Amino acid sequence: MCLAVPAKIVELNGTTATISVEGALREVDVSLIEEPRLGDYVLVHAGFAITKWEESEYQEWKEIHEAVTQ
């Protein structure tokens, strides 16, 4: 089973970003997305940011995630 998770970019260094997944920090490659910026929400799979998400998409995911995990 493959799983991609949404995350927020909190630091950028070239094509590498530090992301926050609900407070857990990880480094990922952001070379696959166009113009990554601090504060962007991205979908991450296997160490790569694969697409950008709007904040509203992230908030919707978060609401659904909280509803099914409680």
Secondary structure, DSSP 8 states (H G I E B T S, - for coil): ----EEEEEEEEETTEEEEEETTEEEEEE-TTSSS--TT-EEEEETTEEEEEE-HHHHHHHHHHHHHHH-
